[in-house]
């Protein structure tokens, strides 16, 4: 294990080839000149990693506001990599699969983990359907929910799989039960240098569990609290010099465990009842074909009323979809949009999509 950003572990391998610290610049230039788009992104990251600065500029995804560029200390990235390695017992020579976009923090951290921990890393194109060797055993991999959904029949060769970038639907949680792979949903953001908490989603065979864990549990050396909005406050001195005040509404269950309820920016106050769209979406996930989200519009009496927005040519929908919802959780109106507006990282941009609705 390497605890400094200007060194590379002697066991580090990329696509089967060993590269020392002094080899990274040549590898980066080769990727940039001759590689495919995802390899060019890896090359650009490697040049940033080995330059003379002690930080990297990382762009947020823009899923919860305007995308912005922030400075992340390289040493904080090393500290995050070590914490992940310790949690998942990753050793020098452990195999890992990298299929995330390297221009964002999650993809960059897959590279840092390999460099610092001495992993044997296989890099593949970061598509919604990942193409990798289903017979090769991997100790560690990271995916977004859509990649996992498209890989359910091909991940038994992966020991530990972390999922992030978007909430995991109830249907997908159900689908991963009793898979051999240990699957964890992660909580984190660019500012926390990826995940600071994990939640095991599935009960693996012979584990004795009926289902995964109900709450996120923080990694070591992470302290959590709430502000006056009930939003999560993170104190992680090895990752950030200041406390990180989030817009994530949570319920604390222990000093190291919390339940994520939704984004403060998305909370809807309808007739005095506060509703978290993400909680309602989870209840109807899998019952609606295609993408959708819950939002609100102005109402003369309620202040705000709940609406459902479909990515579809029609707003027709079977009312049975809402059978498990409470009365105040059922949308008052249903709108359709042909194509949702997305952020650069492929997430739904709710705010901009709502502007395209014609009442």
C-alpha positions as CSV (number, residue, x, y, z in Angstrom):
1,X,0.0,0.0,0.0
2,X,1.3,3.5,-1.0
3,X,0.3,6.4,1.3
4,X,1.6,9.1,-1.0
5,X,0.3,10.4,-4.4
6,X,3.7,10.7,-6.0
7,X,4.5,7.0,-5.8
8,X,3.0,4.0,-7.6
9,X,2.7,0.5,-6.0
10,X,5.0,-2.1,-7.4
11,X,2.1,-4.5,-7.9
12,X,0.0,-2.1,-10.0
13,X,-1.0,-3.5,-13.4
14,X,-3.2,-1.9,-16.1
15,X,-4.7,-4.4,-18.6
16,X,-2.1,-6.9,-17.6
17,X,1.0,-4.7,-17.9
18,X,3.1,-3.3,-15.0
19,X,3.8,0.4,-15.0
20,X,6.1,2.2,-12.6
21,X,5.7,5.8,-11.6
22,X,8.2,6.9,-14.3
23,X,6.2,5.0,-17.0
24,X,2.9,6.8,-16.4
25,X,3.6,9.8,-18.6
26,X,4.4,7.7,-21.6
27,X,1.3,5.5,-21.0
28,X,-0.8,8.7,-20.7
29,X,0.5,10.1,-24.0
30,X,-0.1,6.8,-25.8
31,X,-3.7,6.6,-24.6
32,X,-4.3,10.3,-25.6
33,X,-2.8,9.8,-29.1
34,X,-3.9,6.3,-29.9
35,X,-6.7,5.3,-27.5
36,X,-10.5,5.3,-27.7
37,X,-12.4,8.1,-25.9
38,X,-12.5,6.3,-22.5
39,X,-8.7,5.6,-22.8
40,X,-8.0,9.2,-23.7
41,X,-9.9,10.2,-20.5
42,X,-7.7,7.8,-18.5
43,X,-4.6,9.4,-20.2
44,X,-5.7,12.9,-19.3
45,X,-6.2,11.8,-15.7
46,X,-2.8,10.2,-15.4
47,X,-1.2,13.4,-16.6
48,X,-3.0,15.4,-14.0
49,X,-2.1,12.8,-11.4
50,X,1.7,13.0,-12.0
51,X,2.0,16.8,-12.5
52,X,3.6,19.1,-9.9
53,X,0.4,20.2,-8.3
54,X,-1.0,18.6,-5.1
55,X,-4.6,18.7,-6.3
56,X,-6.9,17.7,-9.2
57,X,-9.7,19.7,-10.7
58,X,-12.9,17.6,-10.7
59,X,-16.2,18.6,-12.2
60,X,-19.4,17.7,-10.3
61,X,-22.1,15.9,-12.2
62,X,-24.7,18.6,-12.1
63,X,-27.5,16.3,-11.0
64,X,-28.3,18.5,-8.0
65,X,-27.4,21.9,-9.4
66,X,-25.1,23.6,-11.9
67,X,-22.0,21.6,-12.6
68,X,-18.9,23.2,-10.9
69,X,-15.2,22.6,-10.8
70,X,-13.7,21.9,-7.4
71,X,-10.2,21.2,-6.2
72,X,-9.6,17.8,-4.6
73,X,-6.4,17.2,-2.8
74,X,-4.5,14.3,-4.2
75,X,-3.6,13.1,-0.7
76,X,-7.3,13.1,0.1
77,X,-7.8,10.7,-2.9
78,X,-5.0,8.5,-1.5
79,X,-6.7,8.5,1.9
80,X,-10.0,7.5,0.4
81,X,-8.4,4.7,-1.6
82,X,-6.8,3.3,1.5
83,X,-10.1,3.4,3.4
84,X,-11.8,1.5,0.6
85,X,-9.0,-1.0,0.4
86,X,-9.2,-1.6,4.2
87,X,-13.0,-2.0,4.2
88,X,-13.1,-4.5,1.3
89,X,-9.8,-6.2,2.2
90,X,-8.1,-5.4,-1.1
91,X,-4.5,-6.6,-1.2
92,X,-1.6,-5.9,-3.6
93,X,-2.3,-8.0,-6.6
94,X,-6.1,-8.1,-6.1
95,X,-8.0,-7.8,-9.4
96,X,-10.4,-5.0,-10.2
97,X,-12.6,-4.0,-13.1
98,X,-13.0,-0.4,-14.2
99,X,-16.0,0.5,-16.4
100,X,-16.9,4.1,-15.2
101,X,-16.2,7.4,-17.0
102,X,-12.8,8.6,-15.8
103,X,-13.6,12.3,-16.2
104,X,-15.8,12.1,-13.0
105,X,-14.6,11.4,-9.5
106,X,-15.8,7.8,-9.2
107,X,-13.8,6.8,-12.3
108,X,-10.8,8.7,-11.2
109,X,-10.9,6.9,-7.8
110,X,-10.9,3.5,-9.5
111,X,-7.5,4.6,-11.1
112,X,-6.2,5.9,-7.7
113,X,-7.2,2.7,-5.9
114,X,-5.2,0.7,-8.4
115,X,-2.2,2.9,-8.3
116,X,-2.1,3.2,-4.5
117,X,-3.2,-0.3,-3.5
118,X,-1.4,-2.2,-6.2
119,X,-4.4,-3.6,-8.0
120,X,-4.4,-5.4,-11.3
121,X,-6.9,-3.2,-13.1
122,X,-8.8,-4.1,-16.3
123,X,-10.2,-1.0,-18.0
124,X,-13.2,-1.3,-20.3
125,X,-15.5,1.1,-22.2
126,X,-17.9,2.8,-19.7
127,X,-21.2,1.8,-21.4
128,X,-24.6,1.0,-20.0
129,X,-23.9,-2.7,-21.0
130,X,-20.4,-3.6,-19.9
131,X,-18.4,-6.0,-22.0
132,X,-15.9,-7.9,-19.8
133,X,-14.5,-11.4,-19.3
134,X,-17.3,-13.1,-17.3
135,X,-15.0,-16.0,-16.4
136,X,-12.2,-14.0,-14.9
137,X,-12.5,-13.5,-11.2
138,X,-12.4,-9.9,-9.9
139,X,-12.1,-8.9,-6.3
140,X,-13.6,-5.4,-6.8
141,X,-15.7,-3.4,-9.2
142,X,-17.8,-0.2,-9.2
143,X,-21.0,0.3,-11.4
144,X,-23.9,2.6,-11.7
145,X,-27.4,1.0,-11.2
146,X,-28.1,0.7,-14.9
147,X,-24.9,-1.2,-15.5
148,X,-25.7,-3.5,-12.6
149,X,-29.2,-4.0,-14.0
150,X,-27.7,-5.0,-17.4
151,X,-25.1,-7.3,-15.8
152,X,-27.2,-9.4,-13.3
153,X,-26.4,-12.7,-15.1
154,X,-22.7,-12.0,-15.4
155,X,-21.3,-10.8,-12.1
156,X,-20.9,-14.0,-10.1
157,X,-17.1,-13.7,-10.8
158,X,-17.0,-10.4,-9.0
159,X,-16.5,-10.6,-5.2
160,X,-17.3,-7.1,-4.1
161,X,-19.4,-4.7,-6.2
162,X,-20.2,-1.1,-5.2
163,X,-23.1,0.8,-6.7
164,X,-23.3,4.6,-6.9
165,X,-24.2,7.6,-9.0
166,X,-28.0,7.2,-8.5
167,X,-30.4,5.7,-6.1
168,X,-31.0,1.9,-6.4
169,X,-34.6,1.0,-7.1
170,X,-36.6,-1.4,-5.0
171,X,-37.0,-3.7,-8.0
172,X,-33.2,-3.9,-8.5
173,X,-32.6,-4.5,-4.8
174,X,-35.0,-7.4,-5.0
175,X,-33.2,-8.7,-8.1
176,X,-29.8,-8.9,-6.5
177,X,-30.9,-11.0,-3.5
178,X,-29.0,-14.3,-3.1
179,X,-26.5,-13.4,-5.8
180,X,-23.0,-14.7,-5.0
181,X,-21.5,-11.2,-5.3
182,X,-21.4,-8.9,-2.3
183,X,-23.3,-5.8,-3.5
184,X,-23.1,-2.5,-1.7
185,X,-24.9,0.8,-2.4
186,X,-22.7,3.7,-1.7
187,X,-23.3,7.2,-0.4
188,X,-20.9,10.0,-1.4
189,X,-20.2,12.9,-3.8
190,X,-17.4,14.6,-5.5
191,X,-16.7,16.7,-2.3
192,X,-16.3,13.6,-0.2
193,X,-13.9,11.9,-2.8
194,X,-16.6,9.3,-3.6
195,X,-18.2,7.2,-0.9
196,X,-18.0,7.8,2.9
197,X,-20.7,5.2,3.7
198,X,-22.0,1.9,2.3
199,X,-25.1,-0.2,2.7
200,X,-25.1,-3.9,1.8
201,X,-28.0,-4.6,-0.6
202,X,-28.1,-8.3,-0.8
203,X,-28.1,-11.4,1.3
204,X,-25.6,-13.7,-0.3
205,X,-26.0,-17.5,-0.2
206,X,-25.4,-19.1,3.2
207,X,-25.1,-15.7,4.9
208,X,-28.1,-16.3,7.2
209,X,-29.5,-12.9,6.2
210,X,-32.9,-12.5,4.6
211,X,-32.0,-9.2,2.9
212,X,-29.4,-6.6,2.9
213,X,-28.8,-3.9,5.5
214,X,-31.4,-1.1,6.1
215,X,-29.1,1.8,6.7
216,X,-25.9,3.3,5.4
217,X,-22.9,2.8,7.7
218,X,-20.0,5.1,7.6
219,X,-16.4,4.1,6.9
220,X,-13.9,4.5,9.7
221,X,-12.8,8.0,10.7
222,X,-16.1,9.6,9.4
223,X,-18.3,11.6,11.8
224,X,-21.8,12.5,10.9
225,X,-24.5,14.9,12.3
226,X,-27.5,16.9,11.1
227,X,-28.1,20.6,10.6
228,X,-31.4,22.5,11.3
229,X,-32.8,21.2,8.0
230,X,-32.2,17.6,9.0
231,X,-29.6,17.4,6.3
232,X,-26.4,15.3,6.7
233,X,-23.2,17.0,7.9
234,X,-20.0,15.1,7.3
235,X,-16.8,15.6,9.2
236,X,-14.0,13.7,7.5
237,X,-10.6,15.3,8.2
238,X,-8.7,12.9,5.9
239,X,-10.9,13.9,3.0
240,X,-11.8,17.5,3.5
241,X,-10.3,20.3,5.6
242,X,-13.8,21.6,6.4
243,X,-17.1,20.0,7.4
244,X,-19.2,19.1,4.4
245,X,-22.8,20.4,4.7
246,X,-25.0,18.4,2.3
247,X,-28.5,18.9,0.9
248,X,-29.4,15.3,1.7
249,X,-32.2,14.9,4.2
250,X,-31.4,11.9,6.5
251,X,-32.6,10.1,9.6
252,X,-29.8,9.2,12.0
253,X,-30.1,5.7,13.5
254,X,-26.7,5.6,15.3
255,X,-23.5,7.6,15.4
256,X,-22.3,5.8,12.3
257,X,-25.6,4.8,10.6
258,X,-28.2,6.9,8.7
259,X,-31.1,6.5,6.4
260,X,-31.2,8.6,3.2
261,X,-34.7,10.2,2.7
262,X,-34.1,12.5,-0.3
263,X,-32.7,15.8,-1.5
264,X,-33.7,18.9,0.4
265,X,-34.0,20.8,-2.9
266,X,-36.6,18.3,-4.1
267,X,-38.8,18.2,-0.9
268,X,-42.4,19.1,-1.7
269,X,-44.7,20.8,0.8
270,X,-48.2,20.0,-0.3
271,X,-50.9,21.3,2.1
272,X,-48.4,21.2,5.0
273,X,-47.3,17.6,4.3
274,X,-43.6,17.3,3.4
275,X,-43.0,14.7,0.7
276,X,-39.7,13.3,-0.5
277,X,-40.0,12.5,-4.3
278,X,-37.3,9.9,-4.1
279,X,-39.2,7.9,-1.5
280,X,-42.3,7.9,-3.7
281,X,-40.4,7.0,-6.8
282,X,-38.9,4.0,-5.0
283,X,-42.4,2.6,-4.2
284,X,-43.5,2.7,-7.9
285,X,-40.1,1.8,-9.5
286,X,-40.5,-1.2,-11.7
287,X,-44.2,-0.7,-12.2
288,X,-43.7,2.0,-14.9
289,X,-41.9,1.2,-18.2
290,X,-39.3,3.8,-19.1
291,X,-37.9,6.6,-17.0
292,X,-40.0,8.9,-14.8
293,X,-39.7,11.2,-11.8
294,X,-41.9,12.8,-9.2
295,X,-42.0,16.6,-9.0
296,X,-44.4,19.4,-8.1
297,X,-46.3,22.4,-9.5
298,X,-47.9,25.4,-8.0
299,X,-51.4,24.9,-6.6
300,X,-53.7,27.7,-5.4
301,X,-54.8,25.8,-2.2
302,X,-52.1,23.3,-1.5
303,X,-49.2,25.6,-2.3
304,X,-47.6,22.7,-4.2
305,X,-49.2,19.6,-5.7
306,X,-47.5,16.4,-6.7
307,X,-47.0,15.5,-10.3
308,X,-45.6,12.6,-12.2
309,X,-43.4,13.2,-15.3
310,X,-43.0,10.3,-17.8
311,X,-40.4,9.9,-20.5
312,X,-43.0,8.8,-23.0
313,X,-45.1,9.7,-26.0
314,X,-48.2,9.5,-23.9
315,X,-49.2,10.3,-20.3
316,X,-51.6,7.4,-20.1
317,X,-50.9,5.1,-17.2
318,X,-52.7,2.4,-15.3
319,X,-53.9,3.7,-11.9
320,X,-52.9,0.4,-10.4
321,X,-49.3,1.7,-10.4
322,X,-50.2,3.9,-7.4
323,X,-52.0,1.2,-5.4
324,X,-49.2,1.1,-2.7
325,X,-49.0,4.8,-2.3
326,X,-50.7,6.8,0.5
327,X,-53.4,9.2,-0.5
328,X,-51.2,12.2,-0.3
329,X,-48.4,10.5,-2.2
330,X,-50.5,9.9,-5.4
331,X,-49.7,12.4,-8.2
332,X,-52.5,14.9,-8.9
333,X,-51.4,15.3,-12.6
334,X,-49.3,13.2,-15.0
335,X,-47.2,14.8,-17.8
336,X,-45.1,13.3,-20.5
337,X,-41.9,14.4,-22.2
338,X,-40.5,12.7,-25.2
339,X,-36.9,12.9,-24.0
340,X,-35.6,13.9,-20.6
341,X,-32.8,16.5,-20.4
342,X,-29.7,14.9,-18.9
343,X,-26.6,16.2,-17.2
344,X,-23.2,15.5,-18.8
345,X,-22.9,12.4,-16.6
346,X,-26.2,11.0,-18.0
347,X,-28.4,11.7,-14.9
348,X,-31.9,13.2,-15.3
349,X,-31.8,17.0,-15.0
350,X,-35.2,17.4,-13.3
351,X,-35.2,21.2,-13.2
352,X,-34.5,21.7,-16.9
353,X,-36.8,18.8,-17.9
354,X,-39.7,20.5,-16.0
355,X,-39.2,23.6,-18.1
356,X,-40.1,21.7,-21.3
357,X,-43.5,20.6,-20.0
358,X,-46.5,22.2,-21.8
359,X,-49.4,22.3,-19.4
